[in-house]
Amino acid sequence: MSHLRTYVEMTSPEELVPGREVDDVKLTPIDDDHELIKDLERRIGAPYGWKSATRPDEEWTGILADPLRRRWAVRHHGEPVGLVELAPRADPGDGRSETEVEIVTFGLVPEVVGQGLGGHALTLGLRQAWSLHDDVRRVWLHTSTQDHPNALRNYQARGLRPYRTEERP
């Protein structure tokens, strides 16, 4: 069965349209807590059939060792309920040193989906992406019909614009 993948981007932090603020939702760094990263990825992705939800531990080694990736737990009342994973990259297209940041993972665990946390959590994740480096000029991600049905709507509501779609097997 095929699915539609949509790529979205933001080219200025001023394009961010903040979601409704939710009390006691915060991002906390978790780069060194590999078990928490794997647990959140699995819990978030399992309902949507993400490959990362069933990735064997040995495949995690290289992913978790990537020195450029940064990860934050979305916490609500102190409990980890989501994950933001960012991967900064130099833009190879123009030879300049400016950086683009891919949001590799953004999601919430099933127990809190539908409670109104997603817009604010994404706002915090986007702010984090823009603040990774002084020279960030683009933040982007891809979503698909294999993600939560409201994912694309949330991304667009925060100011991310579609720039490419593709059919995937």
C-alpha positions in Angstrom: 0.0 0.0 0.0 1.4 3.4 -0.9 1.3 6.6 1.1 1.8 10.3 0.4 4.8 12.0 1.9 4.7 15.8 2.3 7.8 17.9 2.9 7.2 21.2 4.8 9.6 24.1 5.6 10.0 27.4 7.3 12.7 29.8 6.1 12.5 32.4 8.9 11.8 32.2 12.7 9.4 35.1 12.1 7.1 32.7 10.2 6.4 30.7 13.4 2.8 30.9 14.4 2.8 29.7 18.1 0.3 27.2 19.2 -1.9 27.8 22.3 0.4 27.7 25.3 -0.1 24.7 27.6 0.9 25.0 31.3 3.7 22.7 32.3 4.7 21.5 28.9 8.5 21.8 28.5 11.4 20.4 26.5 14.3 18.8 28.3 17.5 17.5 26.7 17.9 13.7 26.6 20.9 13.1 24.3 22.5 10.7 26.8 19.4 8.8 27.9 19.3 6.2 25.1 16.7 4.0 26.7 14.3 6.9 27.0 14.9 8.0 23.4 14.2 4.4 22.2 11.1 4.0 24.4 9.6 7.3 23.2 10.3 6.6 19.6 8.7 3.2 19.8 5.7 4.4 21.7 5.1 7.3 19.4 5.6 5.4 16.2 3.9 2.1 17.0 0.3 3.3 16.2 1.4 4.5 12.8 3.7 1.6 11.8 6.9 3.6 11.9 10.0 1.4 11.2 11.7 3.0 14.2 9.0 1.5 16.4 10.3 -2.0 15.7 14.0 -1.2 15.0 16.3 -3.8 16.7 18.6 -2.4 19.4 21.7 -3.0 17.2 20.4 -0.6 14.6 20.1 2.1 17.2 23.9 2.2 17.8 24.8 4.4 14.8 21.7 6.5 15.1 22.3 7.3 18.8 26.0 7.9 18.1 25.4 10.7 15.6 27.1 13.7 17.2 25.0 16.3 15.3 21.6 15.0 16.3 20.0 16.6 19.4 17.0 15.3 21.2 14.5 16.6 23.8 11.8 15.0 25.7 8.4 16.8 25.6 7.4 16.7 29.3 4.0 17.4 30.7 3.8 17.7 34.5 7.4 16.3 34.5 6.5 13.1 32.6 8.1 12.3 29.2 5.2 12.4 26.7 6.9 13.2 23.4 10.1 13.5 21.5 11.7 16.2 19.4 14.8 15.1 17.4 16.7 17.6 15.4 19.5 17.1 12.8 21.4 20.3 11.7 23.2 20.2 8.4 25.2 22.5 6.2 23.2 23.4 3.1 25.2 21.7 0.3 23.3 23.6 -2.4 24.9 27.0 -2.2 28.4 26.5 -0.6 27.6 28.9 2.3 28.1 27.9 5.9 24.4 28.5 6.8 22.7 25.6 8.4 19.4 23.9 7.8 17.7 21.9 10.5 15.7 18.8 9.9 13.1 17.8 12.5 13.8 14.1 12.3 11.2 13.1 14.9 8.3 15.0 16.4 5.5 13.2 18.2 3.5 12.5 21.3 2.8 9.2 23.0 -0.7 7.8 22.4 -1.8 8.5 26.0 -1.7 12.3 25.5 -2.7 12.6 21.9 -5.9 14.6 21.6 -5.3 16.6 24.8 -4.2 19.8 23.1 -0.5 19.5 23.7 0.7 19.1 20.1 0.6 22.7 19.0 2.6 24.0 21.9 5.0 21.1 21.9 5.7 21.8 18.2 6.1 25.5 18.9 8.8 24.6 21.4 10.5 22.2 19.0 10.5 24.8 16.2 12.0 27.4 18.5 14.7 24.9 19.6 15.5 24.2 15.9 15.9 27.9 15.1 18.1 28.4 18.1 20.5 25.5 17.4 23.0 27.7 15.5 23.3 31.4 14.7 23.2 30.7 11.0 20.0 28.6 10.6 18.2 29.6 7.5 15.7 26.8 7.1 13.8 24.3 9.3 12.1 21.4 7.6 10.6 18.0 8.0 8.5 15.4 6.2 5.2 13.9 7.3 3.1 11.3 5.6 -0.3 9.6 5.6 1.3 7.1 7.9 1.5 9.8 10.7 -1.2 11.1 12.9 -4.1 12.4 10.8 -3.7 15.9 12.3 0.1 16.1 11.8 0.2 18.0 8.6 -2.6 20.4 9.8 -0.5 21.1 13.0 2.7 21.8 10.9 0.8 24.2 8.6 -0.9 25.9 11.5 2.6 26.6 13.0 3.7 28.3 9.7 5.4 25.4 7.9 4.7 25.4 4.2 4.6 22.4 1.9 7.2 22.4 -0.8 7.1 18.9 -2.2 5.0 15.8 -2.1 5.7 12.3 -3.3 4.0 8.9 -3.5 5.9 6.3 -1.5 5.5 2.5 -1.6 
